[in-house]
Structure formats: structure tokens, C-alpha cells
Amino acid sequence: MHRSIVPVLAAAVVVACNSAAADPVLSLPIACTVGTDCFIQNYVDHDSTAGTRDYHCGPRSYDTHNGTDFRLPDTATQQRGVAVLAVADGVVERTRDSMPDVSTQVTGREAVRGQECGNGLVVRHAEGWTSQYCHLAKASLVVRPGQLVKAGETLGRVGLSGDTAFPHVHVSIRKDGKIVDPFAYPAGAACGEGPSLWQPALQPQLHYRPTEVLNVGFSSRPVTMQSIEQGQSNELSDNGPIIAYARTIGLRAGDVQALKVVDADGKVLVERTFPPSDSNKAQAFIALGKRRVALTGRLSATYTITRPDGSKVLQRSFDAELR
């Protein structure tokens, strides 16, 4: 999420470019592996109307979204510290570093009006290119206006500042002041077409995923979207219930989720097929529980998503040890 950042100080320095006409080749803006310990929550919105369309013609965006959201699985991960990195060589143009890390689900969006970007910075690159980074942690910036930075250099840490409800860095790429989608620039005529600005070595982890699992686990405590976001404890108590859960990004209208738990002998303890999703959902979670029974050994769960045409688009298995 992001709208704007208030200038603090500007530097009128532009980095020299070896190839003046070349588009930049971008490094990853976050110190993680996309699809493993961080995820893309939202892409740039390519729909000029009130609708939503990412570069693959999917719904992985929202109206007027002007960047890419690289998110962490939960706030517990964010609090351990994950670095935000420069996508290319450049000069720090302006910064902000004093806003608190607190979800707008707590404060309300009015509390950050005019400062939706939260803590962040703008880096100016050669040939009219800029990169903007939003929602960094308070007092985490390690660069200052006018400072030269190299691609991959640490700028600060992922936070929860500004207009956001989950820990992530929002990255906007601009050319001559206009938003560019680094996954497709210039955008092609067909879905998914257009050259990528990301380094070729990053392509395997940055390939488009229409739907992906964000969190799975077992717990004996009640599971809610908020508890997962905070970092749900994946522990089964001696006497508590057995609860399996899964949270997903990019659930589509009509998708059917199912969850099954089996014991060490393969016997089904509990399973359920949930009603089809009534709409596209940026995030969704399901949980399935059973009162504790006299069991030891390993529990296994399987989470699946099936499209309305019957095709299985996602399956994830996970387990836990009963003692």
C-alpha cells in the first residue's frame, strides 16, 4: 500500500550511467527469497478504470496500486529484522524515518493521511529513473539524502509504518515521473507479455504465481487472521485441541479450499471441503479442529485449492509431532 511521501531533503545529484539508453536491471529490494520466506502481495494495477488487473491479467492488485508489495509472512518475522535493499545504483533524494510501526487496523487510515508511505525514501537513478520504498521500520534507515548507494546495499528494514496492515516494503519504480511495472516494461499486448526489468538470475523466484500459500501450521490455541499475522505459535499442547490452518494469497472467486488431517497410520482424523469463495480475495484463511484424542507420533495435513473447472492449482502438506 502507498500513496505519497513528504520530501525532507532533496539531492540534485544524478548517477552517471554507462549506457545512457539502457533500461535499468533491478536487484531484489528485500533480503529474502520470494516464494519461500517472503511473498508478493500486490502488483502494479494495469487497469485504467475502477477495476483491477495485474500484468498477468489476474486480480493480484487493487485499484490504482502503483507499486509492488513484497511482504513478510507475519509481524514476528518483521520484528526479527529484514533488510530493504537498493534496486540499483543511485543517490538518495529524500527520506522519512520517524513514524511508528502500527497497523492502520489499529489507528485508522485517517491517522496517516498525507503520510501514507510511512517511513521510506526515494533513490534517483540515471536517465530519469527513480525507486521509492515505503513502510520501513521506525528509525531503521541507514542512509541519508545525498548519499550514493549501490544496488543491493541496505537502506533500512521492513516495517509497519504508514497506510498498511501487514509488514512489507512497497516499491514504486518510475521513469520520468511515470509509474513503471518492473515485471512488464513496456507492457505487452497480451497477458504476461513485456520485458522484465529484474535481473535474469531473479526470474525463477519472481515468476508469476496466481495463488500461493502464505502460512500453514498446527496449533492448540484459537486461530484467527490476526493471530496468524502476529505469528501464530505452531505448538500442540498436551491437552488442547488439534487445529490445522492455512492462509493463502490470491484466492479467486469460485475457488474451493479443502483441509485434511491424518495420523501416523494414515487414518483420517478430520477433513472438510469449504464452500467456494464468493469473490477474489487478497488473503483468506481456513482452520479445522478436533478435540484431542489419545495419539502419539506425527500428524500430517494436506491443504488444497481447486478451481471451478476442477483443476487443482495448489497443494501444500505440513506436519507436526505429537508427544
VEXGUVEX-680135 format. One line per field, with one value per residue: residue number from 1; x, y, z of N, C-alpha, C, O in turn. Coordinates in steps of 0.2 Angstrom, whole numbers, always signed. Example, Ala and Ser with C-alpha at 12.3 -4.5 7.8 and 13.67 -1.06 7.14 Angstrom:
<pts>
seq 1_2
n.xx +66_+64
n.yy -28_-11
n.zz +39_+35
ca.xx +62_+68
ca.yy -22_-5
ca.zz +39_+36
c.xx +66_+64
c.yy -16_+0
c.zz +39_+39
o.xx +71_+67
o.yy -17_+6
o.zz +42_+40
</pts>
This chain:
<pts>
seq 1_2_3_4_5_6_7_8_9_10_11_12_13_14_15_16_17_18_19_20_21_22_23_24_25_26_27_28_29_30_31_32_33_34_35_36_37_38_39_40_41_42_43_44_45_46_47_48_49_50_51_52_53_54_55_56_57_58_59_60_61_62_63_64_65_66_67_68_69_70_71_72_73_74_75_76_77_78_79_80_81_82_83_84_85_86_87_88_89_90_91_92_93_94_95_96_97_98_99_100_101_102_103_104_105_106_107_108_109_110_111_112_113_114_115_116_117_118_119_120_121_122_123_124_125_126_127_128_129_130_131_132_133_134_135_136_137_138_139_140_141_142_143_144_145_146_147_148_149_150_151_152_153_154_155_156_157_158_159_160_161_162_163_164_165_166_167_168_169_170_171_172_173_174_175_176_177_178_179_180_181_182_183_184_185_186_187_188_189_190_191_192_193_194_195_196_197_198_199_200_201_202_203_204_205_206_207_208_209_210_211_212_213_214_215_216_217_218_219_220_221_222_223_224_225_226_227_228_229_230_231_232_233_234_235_236_237_238_239_240_241_242_243_244_245_246_247_248_249_250_251_252_253_254_255_256_257_258_259_260_261_262_263_264_265_266_267_268_269_270_271_272_273_274_275_276_277_278_279_280_281_282_283_284_285_286_287_288_289_290_291_292_293_294_295_296_297_298_299_300_301_302_303_304_305_306_307_308_309_310_311_312_313_314_315_316_317_318_319_320_321_322_323
n.xx +4_+2_+3_+10_+25_+32_+43_+59_+72_+81_+92_+102_+109_+114_+117_+130_+128_+133_+127_+118_+105_+100_+88_+86_+93_+86_+89_+84_+73_+73_+79_+77_+70_+59_+43_+47_+52_+47_+34_+25_+13_+4_+3_+8_-6_-14_-26_-35_-47_-60_-58_-47_-32_-18_-1_-2_-15_-22_-30_-21_-19_-24_-36_-28_-16_+1_+13_+24_+21_+31_+30_+31_+29_+23_+21_+30_+41_+45_+49_+60_+69_+72_+81_+79_+83_+93_+87_+95_+110_+112_+107_+102_+87_+77_+70_+61_+59_+53_+40_+28_+28_+14_-1_-14_-26_-27_-25_-33_-35_-36_-26_-14_-15_-9_+3_+5_+14_+23_+37_+51_+60_+67_+76_+86_+90_+100_+96_+82_+76_+68_+67_+56_+53_+43_+35_+44_+53_+52_+65_+75_+82_+97_+104_+106_+100_+107_+117_+127_+122_+124_+117_+109_+113_+110_+96_+87_+75_+62_+45_+31_+24_+15_+1_-3_-7_+0_+16_+28_+37_+34_+37_+40_+43_+49_+49_+54_+45_+33_+24_+31_+29_+40_+39_+34_+39_+41_+24_+16_+5_-3_-8_+4_+14_+29_+45_+55_+61_+69_+84_+91_+94_+85_+73_+68_+63_+54_+44_+27_+14_-2_-9_-5_+2_+3_+4_+5_+0_+0_-10_-14_-21_-34_-36_-35_-36_-29_-21_-13_-6_+1_+10_+7_+8_+15_+12_+7_-2_-2_-15_-24_-34_-33_-28_-28_-22_-22_-16_-19_-14_-21_-33_-46_-63_-75_-65_-61_-57_-49_-46_-37_-33_-22_-17_-2_-3_-10_-24_-38_-41_-49_-58_-62_-71_-72_-85_-86_-76_-83_-79_-65_-50_-38_-32_-35_-40_-42_-47_-46_-52_-51_-55_-43_-36_-32_-17_-1_+15_+17_+7_-1_-5_-15_-17_-28_-32_-45_-49_-65_-66_-62_-49_-34_-25_-16_-7_-2_+7_+9_+16_+16_+23_+16_+17
n.yy -6_+12_+29_+43_+52_+63_+76_+77_+81_+86_+79_+85_+77_+66_+49_+44_+35_+20_+16_+25_+24_+12_+2_+1_-13_-23_-26_-37_-30_-33_-43_-58_-74_-74_-81_-91_-86_-74_-64_-59_-48_-38_-33_-20_-10_-12_-8_+5_+9_+8_-5_-19_-26_-36_-38_-50_-51_-55_-54_-49_-37_-20_-7_+7_+4_+7_+1_-13_-24_-32_-44_-49_-65_-63_-52_-56_-61_-49_-41_-47_-42_-38_-34_-19_-16_-7_-6_-3_+6_+23_+39_+45_+53_+59_+57_+49_+45_+43_+39_+29_+11_+3_-5_+1_-4_-3_+10_+17_+24_+38_+43_+42_+50_+59_+55_+42_+33_+31_+27_+30_+31_+40_+35_+42_+37_+35_+43_+48_+38_+33_+25_+21_+18_+11_+10_+7_+2_+11_+23_+15_+18_+18_+27_+43_+59_+63_+54_+42_+26_+8_-5_-17_-13_-10_-1_+1_-6_-18_-13_-7_+4_+19_+18_+4_-13_-25_-32_-26_-20_-8_-5_+7_+10_+22_+31_+45_+51_+44_+30_+13_-4_-15_-29_-30_-21_-11_-14_-28_-33_-44_-54_-56_-53_-43_-35_-40_-30_-35_-43_-56_-68_-68_-72_-85_-85_-75_-78_-77_-80_-86_-89_-92_-101_-93_-95_-110_-122_-130_-129_-127_-117_-104_-100_-85_-73_-62_-67_-76_-66_-60_-70_-84_-96_-112_-124_-139_-142_-153_-156_-149_-144_-151_-141_-137_-125_-114_-100_-90_-81_-73_-79_-85_-80_-93_-103_-118_-123_-135_-146_-158_-169_-182_-196_-204_-217_-215_-214_-204_-191_-179_-169_-157_-150_-134_-121_-113_-99_-83_-72_-64_-64_-55_-60_-75_-87_-103_-114_-130_-140_-152_-161_-166_-182_-198_-200_-202_-198_-193_-180_-177_-164_-159_-147_-140_-131_-129_-125_-118_-126_-138_-140_-143_-131_-129_-136_-141_-149_-152_-155_-161_-165_-176_-178
n.zz +0_-3_-5_-5_-1_+10_+5_+13_+11_-3_-15_-28_-37_-49_-54_-64_-80_-88_-100_-108_-115_-110_-101_-84_-74_-62_-45_-31_-19_-6_+8_+6_+0_-13_-12_-3_+10_+10_+1_-14_-12_-18_-35_-48_-53_-68_-74_-81_-77_-64_-61_-58_-62_-64_-71_-77_-81_-70_-53_-44_-37_-33_-35_-43_-37_-36_-36_-31_-19_-7_+4_+21_+30_+43_+57_+67_+60_+54_+65_+69_+60_+44_+30_+19_+2_-10_-27_-37_-43_-36_-30_-14_-12_-4_+12_+26_+43_+55_+59_+68_+70_+67_+63_+52_+55_+68_+71_+62_+45_+44_+52_+46_+35_+21_+24_+19_+14_+25_+34_+24_+8_-7_-21_-33_-49_-64_-80_-78_-70_-55_-39_-26_-9_+3_+20_+29_+44_+60_+63_+56_+44_+36_+28_+20_+14_-2_-2_-10_-16_-19_-29_-21_-9_+9_+14_+25_+36_+34_+39_+47_+45_+41_+29_+30_+34_+36_+37_+26_+11_+0_-16_-28_-45_-56_-72_-78_-70_-71_-67_-68_-72_-66_-69_-82_-94_-108_-106_-113_-127_-124_-110_-97_-106_-110_-107_-93_-80_-70_-63_-73_-66_-55_-60_-59_-45_-45_-54_-60_-49_-47_-36_-19_-5_+11_+25_+35_+47_+64_+79_+96_+101_+99_+82_+72_+59_+63_+73_+66_+58_+67_+71_+73_+86_+82_+90_+98_+112_+127_+131_+124_+110_+93_+80_+63_+51_+37_+27_+13_-2_-15_-18_-28_-35_-33_-30_-22_-6_+3_+18_+26_+39_+45_+55_+61_+55_+44_+45_+43_+53_+53_+41_+29_+16_+10_+7_-9_-14_-12_-19_-27_-17_-8_+3_+12_+25_+32_+45_+54_+66_+80_+94_+107_+105_+111_+105_+98_+90_+73_+65_+50_+38_+24_+12_+0_-15_-27_-43_-51_-63_-59_-59_-50_-42_-32_-19_-3_+9_+27_+43_+61_+77_+89_+106
ca.xx +0_+6_+1_+14_+30_+33_+50_+63_+78_+82_+99_+101_+114_+112_+122_+132_+126_+137_+124_+113_+99_+98_+84_+90_+92_+85_+91_+79_+73_+72_+84_+74_+69_+52_+40_+49_+51_+43_+30_+22_+5_+1_+7_+5_-13_-14_-32_-36_-54_-61_-57_-41_-29_-11_+2_-4_-22_-25_-33_-16_-18_-30_-37_-23_-10_+7_+20_+25_+22_+35_+28_+34_+23_+20_+25_+36_+47_+47_+52_+67_+73_+73_+83_+77_+89_+93_+87_+100_+114_+109_+108_+96_+85_+73_+69_+57_+61_+51_+33_+28_+26_+7_-6_-20_-32_-27_-26_-37_-31_-35_-21_-8_-17_-4_+10_+3_+20_+26_+45_+54_+65_+67_+83_+86_+95_+102_+91_+76_+73_+68_+64_+53_+52_+38_+33_+50_+53_+54_+72_+79_+86_+104_+106_+104_+99_+113_+122_+127_+121_+125_+112_+109_+115_+105_+93_+84_+72_+54_+42_+23_+23_+11_-5_-3_-10_+4_+23_+30_+40_+31_+42_+37_+48_+46_+53_+52_+39_+28_+24_+33_+29_+46_+38_+32_+40_+34_+19_+14_-2_-6_-7_+10_+20_+33_+51_+56_+67_+73_+90_+89_+95_+79_+67_+64_+59_+49_+39_+20_+10_-9_-11_+1_+1_+7_+6_+2_+3_-5_-10_-19_-24_-38_-33_-38_-32_-25_-16_-8_-2_+6_+15_+4_+13_+14_+13_+1_-2_-3_-22_-28_-37_-28_-31_-24_-24_-19_-18_-17_-14_-24_-39_-51_-70_-76_-60_-64_-52_-50_-40_-37_-28_-22_-12_+4_-5_-14_-31_-41_-44_-54_-57_-68_-71_-76_-89_-82_-75_-88_-76_-57_-48_-31_-29_-40_-38_-46_-44_-50_-50_-53_-53_-38_-38_-26_-12_+6_+18_+16_+1_+0_-11_-15_-22_-28_-36_-47_-53_-71_-66_-60_-41_-31_-20_-11_-7_+3_+7_+13_+15_+18_+24_+13_+21
ca.yy +0_+18_+35_+48_+53_+70_+77_+80_+85_+83_+80_+86_+73_+60_+45_+43_+28_+18_+15_+30_+22_+6_+2_-2_-20_-21_-31_-38_-24_-36_-48_-64_-77_-73_-88_-95_-83_-68_-65_-53_-47_-35_-30_-14_-11_-10_-6_+12_+10_+7_-12_-21_-31_-36_-38_-56_-50_-58_-49_-49_-30_-16_-1_+12_+2_+10_-2_-20_-26_-38_-44_-55_-69_-61_-47_-59_-61_-42_-39_-50_-38_-40_-28_-17_-15_-3_-10_-1_+12_+29_+44_+46_+60_+61_+51_+50_+39_+44_+36_+22_+4_+1_-6_+6_-8_-1_+18_+20_+27_+45_+44_+43_+54_+63_+51_+35_+29_+29_+29_+27_+35_+40_+35_+44_+34_+38_+43_+49_+33_+33_+20_+23_+12_+13_+6_+4_+2_+17_+23_+10_+20_+19_+31_+50_+62_+65_+48_+37_+19_+3_-10_-22_-10_-10_+6_+1_-13_-19_-11_-7_+12_+22_+15_-3_-18_-31_-30_-26_-15_-6_-2_+10_+12_+27_+33_+52_+53_+40_+23_+8_-10_-19_-36_-29_-14_-9_-19_-31_-33_-50_-55_-58_-51_-37_-37_-39_-26_-39_-47_-63_-73_-67_-74_-91_-84_-69_-80_-76_-86_-83_-91_-96_-101_-89_-98_-116_-125_-133_-125_-129_-111_-102_-97_-80_-69_-58_-71_-78_-60_-59_-75_-90_-101_-118_-129_-143_-143_-160_-157_-144_-147_-151_-136_-136_-119_-112_-94_-90_-75_-73_-84_-82_-82_-100_-107_-122_-125_-141_-147_-165_-171_-189_-198_-208_-223_-213_-213_-198_-188_-174_-166_-153_-146_-127_-118_-109_-92_-79_-67_-64_-62_-54_-65_-79_-92_-108_-118_-136_-143_-158_-162_-170_-189_-202_-201_-200_-199_-187_-179_-174_-161_-158_-141_-140_-127_-132_-120_-120_-131_-144_-141_-142_-126_-128_-141_-140_-153_-150_-160_-159_-171_-177_-182
ca.zz +0_-3_-9_-6_+4_+10_+5_+19_+9_-10_-18_-35_-40_-53_-55_-71_-82_-93_-106_-107_-117_-107_-96_-78_-72_-55_-39_-27_-14_+1_+9_+7_-6_-14_-13_+2_+16_+8_-5_-17_-10_-24_-41_-51_-56_-75_-76_-80_-74_-57_-60_-55_-67_-63_-78_-80_-81_-64_-48_-38_-36_-31_-39_-43_-34_-40_-35_-30_-12_-5_+11_+26_+32_+49_+61_+71_+56_+53_+71_+69_+56_+37_+26_+12_-2_-16_-33_-42_-40_-37_-25_-10_-14_+1_+17_+32_+47_+62_+60_+72_+67_+69_+58_+52_+58_+75_+71_+56_+40_+44_+56_+42_+29_+19_+25_+18_+13_+31_+33_+17_+4_-14_-24_-40_-54_-71_-86_-76_-66_-48_-35_-20_-4_+9_+26_+33_+52_+63_+64_+53_+39_+37_+23_+21_+7_-5_-1_-15_-14_-24_-30_-16_-2_+14_+15_+31_+37_+33_+45_+48_+46_+36_+27_+29_+39_+36_+36_+19_+8_-6_-21_-34_-50_-61_-77_-79_-65_-73_-64_-72_-69_-67_-72_-89_-96_-108_-106_-120_-129_-121_-103_-96_-110_-109_-104_-86_-78_-64_-65_-75_-60_-51_-64_-56_-39_-47_-59_-58_-45_-47_-29_-16_+2_+15_+31_+37_+54_+69_+85_+101_+103_+93_+76_+68_+54_+67_+77_+60_+56_+73_+71_+77_+88_+80_+95_+101_+120_+129_+132_+120_+103_+87_+75_+57_+47_+31_+24_+6_-6_-22_-19_-33_-34_-35_-28_-16_-2_+7_+23_+29_+44_+46_+60_+59_+51_+38_+46_+43_+59_+52_+35_+27_+10_+12_+2_-14_-12_-15_-23_-27_-10_-7_+8_+15_+29_+35_+50_+55_+73_+83_+101_+107_+106_+113_+100_+98_+83_+68_+62_+43_+35_+17_+10_-7_-18_-33_-47_-53_-68_-56_-59_-43_-43_-26_-14_+2_+15_+33_+49_+67_+81_+95_+111
c.xx +4_+2_+6_+19_+32_+41_+53_+69_+79_+90_+98_+107_+111_+118_+124_+130_+130_+134_+117_+106_+96_+93_+88_+88_+92_+87_+84_+79_+72_+76_+80_+73_+61_+49_+42_+48_+49_+39_+27_+15_+2_+6_+4_-2_-12_-20_-33_-43_-54_-59_-49_-38_-21_-8_+0_-12_-26_-28_-28_-14_-24_-30_-32_-17_-4_+13_+19_+25_+25_+34_+31_+28_+20_+24_+31_+42_+50_+51_+59_+72_+74_+75_+80_+83_+88_+92_+92_+104_+111_+111_+101_+94_+81_+71_+64_+58_+58_+44_+33_+26_+20_+3_-12_-26_-33_-29_-31_-33_-31_-29_-14_-10_-11_+3_+9_+9_+24_+33_+47_+59_+64_+74_+82_+92_+96_+96_+84_+72_+73_+65_+62_+52_+48_+37_+39_+49_+55_+62_+77_+83_+93_+108_+103_+103_+106_+118_+121_+126_+122_+119_+114_+112_+109_+103_+90_+81_+64_+51_+34_+21_+18_+4_-4_-5_-6_+11_+26_+34_+37_+36_+39_+43_+45_+51_+50_+46_+33_+29_+26_+32_+35_+45_+36_+33_+44_+30_+17_+7_-6_-4_+0_+16_+23_+39_+51_+62_+72_+79_+88_+89_+89_+73_+64_+60_+54_+44_+32_+17_+3_-11_-6_-1_+6_+9_+2_+4_-2_-4_-15_-23_-29_-34_-37_-34_-27_-19_-11_-3_+3_+11_+12_+9_+11_+16_+7_+3_-4_-11_-27_-30_-32_-32_-26_-26_-20_-21_-15_-18_-17_-29_-44_-58_-71_-71_-63_-57_-54_-44_-42_-31_-28_-17_-7_+3_-9_-21_-33_-44_-50_-52_-63_-66_-75_-80_-84_-82_-80_-85_-68_-55_-40_-28_-36_-37_-44_-43_-49_-48_-54_-51_-48_-40_-31_-21_-5_+9_+16_+9_+3_-6_-10_-20_-22_-33_-38_-51_-60_-72_-64_-52_-38_-25_-15_-13_-1_+2_+11_+12_+17_+19_+20_+17_+17
c.yy +6_+23_+40_+48_+60_+71_+80_+84_+82_+84_+80_+83_+67_+56_+44_+36_+26_+17_+19_+28_+16_+7_-1_-10_-21_-27_-31_-33_-27_-42_-54_-68_-77_-80_-93_-92_-76_-69_-59_-53_-44_-32_-23_-15_-8_-8_+1_+14_+9_-1_-13_-26_-30_-37_-45_-57_-54_-52_-48_-41_-26_-10_+5_+11_+4_+7_-10_-21_-32_-39_-50_-59_-67_-56_-50_-59_-54_-39_-42_-46_-41_-34_-26_-15_-11_-8_-8_+5_+18_+34_+45_+53_+63_+55_+54_+44_+39_+42_+30_+16_+2_+1_-1_+2_-6_+7_+21_+24_+34_+47_+45_+47_+59_+60_+44_+31_+27_+31_+26_+32_+35_+40_+37_+40_+38_+38_+44_+44_+34_+27_+23_+17_+15_+8_+3_+5_+9_+17_+18_+12_+21_+23_+38_+53_+64_+59_+44_+30_+15_-2_-15_-19_-9_-2_+6_-6_-12_-17_-11_+0_+14_+18_+8_-7_-24_-28_-31_-20_-14_-2_+0_+12_+17_+29_+40_+54_+49_+33_+18_+1_-14_-26_-36_-22_-14_-15_-22_-31_-38_-50_-58_-56_-44_-39_-36_-35_-30_-42_-54_-69_-73_-70_-80_-90_-79_-71_-79_-82_-83_-84_-94_-96_-97_-92_-105_-118_-128_-129_-128_-123_-108_-98_-91_-77_-65_-62_-74_-72_-59_-64_-81_-95_-108_-124_-132_-144_-150_-161_-153_-148_-147_-146_-136_-130_-118_-105_-93_-83_-77_-78_-81_-84_-89_-105_-111_-124_-131_-143_-154_-166_-178_-190_-202_-214_-221_-213_-206_-196_-183_-171_-162_-150_-140_-125_-114_-102_-88_-73_-68_-61_-61_-59_-69_-85_-97_-112_-124_-139_-149_-159_-167_-177_-192_-204_-199_-201_-192_-187_-175_-170_-159_-152_-140_-134_-129_-126_-123_-126_-137_-145_-139_-137_-126_-134_-141_-145_-151_-155_-157_-165_-171_-181_-184
c.zz +0_-7_-10_+0_+4_+10_+11_+16_+2_-11_-25_-39_-44_-55_-63_-73_-88_-100_-105_-109_-114_-102_-90_-77_-65_-51_-35_-21_-7_+2_+11_+0_-7_-15_-7_+9_+16_+2_-8_-16_-16_-29_-43_-54_-63_-78_-75_-78_-67_-56_-58_-60_-66_-70_-81_-81_-75_-59_-43_-38_-33_-35_-38_-39_-39_-39_-34_-22_-10_+2_+15_+28_+38_+52_+65_+67_+55_+59_+72_+65_+49_+33_+20_+9_-8_-22_-38_-39_-41_-31_-21_-11_-8_+6_+22_+36_+54_+64_+64_+68_+70_+63_+58_+54_+65_+75_+67_+51_+40_+48_+52_+35_+27_+20_+24_+17_+19_+30_+27_+14_-3_-16_-31_-44_-60_-75_-84_-72_-59_-45_-28_-15_+2_+14_+29_+40_+54_+64_+62_+47_+40_+32_+24_+14_+5_-5_-7_-13_-20_-24_-25_-9_+2_+15_+22_+32_+36_+39_+44_+48_+40_+35_+25_+35_+39_+34_+29_+17_+1_-10_-27_-39_-55_-66_-79_-76_-66_-70_-70_-68_-70_-70_-79_-91_-103_-108_-113_-121_-126_-114_-102_-100_-108_-105_-96_-85_-72_-67_-68_-70_-55_-54_-61_-50_-40_-52_-56_-54_-44_-40_-26_-8_+6_+22_+32_+44_+58_+75_+90_+103_+97_+88_+73_+63_+58_+70_+72_+59_+61_+73_+75_+79_+86_+85_+97_+108_+121_+129_+128_+113_+98_+82_+69_+54_+41_+29_+17_+3_-12_-23_-23_-32_-37_-33_-22_-13_+2_+12_+26_+33_+45_+51_+57_+54_+45_+39_+47_+50_+58_+45_+33_+20_+11_+6_-3_-12_-16_-19_-23_-20_-10_-2_+11_+20_+31_+40_+52_+62_+75_+90_+102_+109_+108_+107_+101_+91_+79_+65_+55_+41_+28_+15_+3_-9_-25_-37_-49_-58_-66_-56_-52_-45_-38_-21_-9_+8_+21_+38_+55_+71_+87_+100_+117
o.xx +10_-1_+8_+18_+33_+45_+50_+70_+79_+93_+95_+109_+107_+123_+119_+130_+132_+137_+112_+101_+90_+94_+92_+83_+97_+86_+80_+84_+71_+77_+79_+75_+57_+52_+39_+44_+49_+40_+28_+11_-4_+12_+0_-3_-11_-21_-33_-44_-49_-60_-46_-41_-18_-12_+2_-15_-32_-27_-30_-8_-29_-25_-31_-13_-4_+19_+14_+30_+22_+36_+34_+22_+14_+30_+35_+47_+56_+56_+63_+78_+78_+71_+77_+87_+82_+96_+93_+103_+107_+115_+96_+98_+82_+71_+62_+58_+61_+41_+38_+23_+20_+2_-14_-31_-38_-33_-33_-28_-26_-26_-10_-6_-9_+8_+11_+9_+28_+35_+45_+61_+60_+78_+78_+98_+94_+91_+79_+66_+78_+61_+66_+49_+50_+39_+38_+45_+60_+64_+82_+88_+95_+114_+98_+107_+110_+124_+116_+129_+121_+115_+119_+112_+104_+107_+90_+83_+61_+53_+32_+16_+19_+2_-4_-6_-8_+12_+26_+34_+36_+39_+36_+48_+39_+57_+45_+41_+28_+35_+23_+33_+36_+50_+36_+28_+50_+31_+16_+3_-12_+1_+2_+22_+20_+39_+48_+67_+77_+79_+83_+85_+88_+68_+58_+55_+49_+40_+31_+17_+2_-15_-2_-4_+12_+15_-4_+10_-8_+1_-20_-28_-28_-30_-43_-28_-21_-13_-5_+3_+8_+16_+15_+13_+5_+21_+2_+8_-7_-13_-33_-28_-26_-37_-20_-32_-14_-27_-9_-22_-15_-30_-45_-60_-69_-73_-66_-53_-60_-39_-47_-26_-33_-12_-6_+7_-11_-25_-30_-49_-55_-47_-68_-60_-81_-78_-79_-86_-81_-89_-65_-58_-37_-22_-41_-31_-49_-37_-55_-42_-59_-45_-47_-44_-26_-22_-4_+6_+15_+6_+8_-12_-4_-26_-16_-38_-34_-55_-61_-76_-63_-50_-40_-20_-9_-18_+4_-3_+16_+7_+20_+16_+20_+20_+20
o.yy +6_+22_+41_+45_+63_+68_+84_+90_+76_+89_+76_+85_+64_+59_+44_+31_+30_+18_+17_+30_+14_+11_-5_-12_-19_-33_-27_-31_-23_-46_-56_-65_-80_-84_-98_-94_-72_-73_-54_-58_-46_-31_-21_-20_-2_-6_+3_+20_+8_-3_-8_-31_-25_-38_-46_-62_-55_-46_-45_-40_-30_-7_+7_+15_+1_+10_-13_-18_-38_-35_-55_-57_-69_-55_-46_-58_-52_-36_-39_-47_-46_-29_-30_-11_-11_-13_-12_+8_+19_+33_+46_+57_+69_+50_+59_+38_+36_+43_+25_+17_-1_+5_+1_+5_-7_+9_+26_+26_+37_+52_+48_+47_+63_+63_+40_+25_+23_+36_+20_+37_+30_+43_+34_+40_+43_+34_+41_+44_+37_+23_+27_+12_+20_+2_-2_+9_+12_+12_+16_+8_+24_+23_+39_+51_+67_+60_+42_+28_+17_-2_-18_-23_-8_+2_+12_-11_-7_-19_-15_+1_+11_+15_+6_-5_-29_-23_-37_-15_-18_+2_-3_+15_+16_+29_+41_+57_+49_+30_+18_+1_-16_-29_-41_-18_-17_-21_-18_-29_-38_-48_-63_-58_-40_-43_-31_-35_-27_-45_-57_-73_-78_-71_-80_-92_-78_-67_-79_-87_-78_-80_-98_-92_-96_-91_-105_-116_-129_-126_-132_-123_-110_-95_-93_-78_-65_-60_-75_-73_-56_-63_-82_-97_-111_-127_-129_-147_-154_-167_-154_-153_-144_-148_-134_-128_-120_-103_-95_-79_-82_-81_-75_-89_-91_-111_-109_-127_-132_-141_-155_-164_-181_-186_-202_-216_-226_-211_-202_-199_-183_-170_-164_-148_-140_-127_-111_-99_-89_-70_-72_-56_-65_-61_-66_-87_-95_-112_-124_-140_-151_-157_-172_-179_-189_-210_-195_-204_-187_-191_-172_-173_-158_-153_-140_-132_-131_-123_-129_-130_-142_-150_-134_-139_-123_-136_-140_-145_-148_-158_-151_-170_-166_-186_-187
o.zz +3_-12_-16_+5_-1_+14_+14_+19_+1_-9_-28_-44_-41_-57_-66_-69_-92_-105_-102_-106_-115_-97_-91_-79_-62_-52_-35_-18_-3_-3_+17_-5_-3_-19_-7_+13_+20_-2_-5_-18_-18_-28_-40_-57_-64_-84_-70_-77_-64_-50_-56_-62_-67_-75_-87_-82_-76_-60_-38_-38_-31_-37_-32_-38_-44_-40_-35_-19_-11_+6_+12_+28_+39_+50_+66_+69_+55_+59_+76_+66_+48_+33_+16_+11_-10_-23_-43_-34_-45_-27_-24_-10_-6_+3_+23_+34_+58_+69_+62_+63_+75_+59_+63_+54_+68_+79_+68_+53_+37_+47_+54_+31_+32_+18_+28_+19_+19_+27_+25_+17_-6_-14_-35_-41_-61_-75_-87_-71_-57_-48_-25_-18_+5_+13_+32_+43_+51_+67_+65_+45_+46_+31_+27_+10_+8_-8_-10_-7_-26_-19_-24_-4_+0_+15_+25_+30_+36_+45_+40_+52_+35_+39_+20_+41_+43_+31_+27_+20_-3_-8_-31_-36_-57_-65_-81_-78_-63_-71_-75_-62_-76_-72_-82_-91_-103_-110_-117_-117_-124_-112_-105_-99_-104_-101_-94_-88_-71_-73_-65_-70_-52_-50_-60_-49_-36_-54_-50_-57_-40_-37_-29_-6_+4_+24_+30_+46_+56_+76_+87_+107_+91_+89_+71_+63_+56_+71_+73_+58_+60_+77_+81_+75_+87_+84_+98_+110_+117_+128_+128_+112_+99_+79_+70_+53_+41_+29_+16_+5_-15_-28_-23_-29_-43_-33_-18_-15_+4_+10_+28_+32_+46_+53_+51_+50_+42_+34_+50_+52_+62_+43_+36_+19_+12_+0_-1_-9_-22_-23_-19_-17_-12_-3_+11_+18_+31_+41_+50_+62_+72_+92_+98_+113_+108_+105_+105_+87_+82_+63_+55_+42_+26_+16_+0_-6_-29_-34_-48_-59_-70_-54_-49_-48_-39_-20_-12_+11_+19_+38_+56_+70_+91_+98_+121
</pts>
